Amino acid sequence: MQTVVQKWGNSLGIRIPSIYAKELALTNGSLVEICEDEGRIVISPKRISLQDLLAKVTTENIHEPVETGASAGNEEW
């Protein structure tokens, strides 16, 4: 599939066809990684790692433990 590079302020931009946006779950404001690979421009969705998510946990935003009662089966906890 082809698209056209267009001027966008002082930069250049491309439109991502909707079929790819849907397939890759991209929405307005999604973060992507852009890199050069052997003369090609590669655009990949930015996926947030578990480490990135856990780094955002603070004493101010962590929830209280949830008590669910006594074990009902063969749980090992």
N, C-alpha and C positions, 0 to 999 in steps of 0.2 A: 504494500500500500504506500502511496506517495502522499506527501504533504508539502506545503510551501513554507520556507523560512521567511518570517516577516519581521520588520523593525518594530521594537517595543521599547520606547524611550531610547536610552543609549545602548540597549542590548538587542539581541535577536531572540525570537520566540517561535515555537511551533505549536500547533494544536494537536492534541492527542485524540484520535478518533474515538467515538463513544464505545465502539465494540471493545477496544483495548481498555478503556477506562472501566467499563463494567466488569470485564474479565479479571482485572487486577484490583478491583475494589477501590479505584481512585475517585475522589470527589474534590470539589473545589476546596483548596487549602491543604490537600494531601502533600506530605513531604516526599520528595524523590531524591535519589542520589544520581549525579551525573558524572560520568568518567569517560576518559578516552582510552580506547583499547585497540591498538594496532591500526590507527587511522579511522576508527569508528567511534561515534558518540553512542554511549550506552546509558540509557535512562532506566533506573530500577526503583520500584517502590521502596520507601524507607520503612523497614519493619522494626518495631520497637522490641528490644530484647527484654527478657525477664530481669536482667541486671539493671537496665535503664528504668524499668517500672519500679523496682524495689528501691532504687536510689531516690525516688520521689516520696517514699514513706518517711514521715516525721512523727515526732511525739504529738504534734498538733493534729495530724490527720489520720492517725491509726485508730481503728474502732476497738471497742471493748470485746472480749471473748464472748462467744455465743454458747450457752449451755444448752445441750439438747437432751439431757436426762441420762439415765443409766443405759448400759449396753443392752440390746435386745436379742442379739444373736451370738455369733462366734467371733466378734471383733477382737483384735489383739491389742487394742489401745486401752 
